[in-house]
Amino acid sequence: MDFSKPEIFNLLGIIMEIEGNDVQARKYYRAASASYFEKNNLEYFSYILYYFLSVPGGG
């Protein structure tokens, strides 16, 4: 399993919820959403850096 993918944590959250372990399910759901937003923030930040470094005068 590739634990760098949010889908894995989401699936583990579903399994924990089915088993009745709501606390652990929420932890996995949080980990899934955190890794998703972290990736999107990194892509957005990279885009901003590229834009400001490639445009004369910084924008």
C-alpha positions as CSV (number, residue, x, y, z in Angstrom):
1,M,0.0,0.0,0.0
2,D,1.1,3.5,-0.8
3,F,0.4,5.5,2.3
4,S,1.2,8.8,0.5
5,K,-2.2,8.6,-1.3
6,P,-5.3,10.0,0.4
7,E,-7.4,7.3,-1.0
8,I,-5.7,4.7,1.3
9,F,-6.5,6.7,4.4
10,N,-10.1,7.3,3.2
11,L,-10.5,3.5,2.7
12,L,-9.1,2.8,6.1
13,G,-11.6,5.4,7.6
14,I,-14.5,3.6,5.9
15,I,-13.3,0.2,7.3
16,M,-13.0,1.6,10.8
17,E,-16.4,3.2,10.5
18,I,-18.0,-0.1,9.4
19,E,-16.3,-1.8,12.4
20,G,-17.8,0.8,14.7
21,N,-14.5,2.6,15.6
22,D,-15.6,6.1,14.9
23,V,-12.6,7.8,16.6
24,Q,-10.1,5.9,14.5
25,A,-12.2,6.5,11.4
26,R,-12.1,10.3,12.0
27,K,-8.3,10.1,12.4
28,Y,-8.0,8.4,9.0
29,Y,-10.4,10.8,7.3
30,R,-8.4,13.7,8.7
31,A,-5.2,12.2,7.4
32,A,-6.8,11.7,4.0
33,S,-8.0,15.3,3.8
34,A,-4.7,16.7,5.1
35,S,-2.6,14.9,2.4
36,Y,-5.0,16.0,-0.3
37,F,-4.9,19.7,0.7
38,E,-1.1,19.5,1.3
39,K,-0.6,18.3,-2.3
40,N,-2.9,21.0,-3.7
41,N,-1.2,23.7,-1.7
42,L,2.1,22.6,-2.9
43,E,0.9,22.7,-6.6
44,Y,-0.6,26.2,-6.0
45,F,2.6,27.5,-4.4
46,S,4.7,26.1,-7.2
47,Y,2.4,27.8,-9.7
48,I,2.8,31.1,-7.9
49,L,6.6,30.8,-7.7
50,Y,6.8,29.9,-11.4
51,Y,4.5,32.8,-12.4
52,F,6.4,35.4,-10.4
53,L,9.8,34.1,-11.3
54,S,9.0,33.9,-15.1
55,V,7.2,37.2,-15.6
56,P,9.5,40.3,-15.8
57,G,8.8,42.6,-12.9
58,G,7.2,39.8,-10.8
59,G,3.8,40.0,-12.2
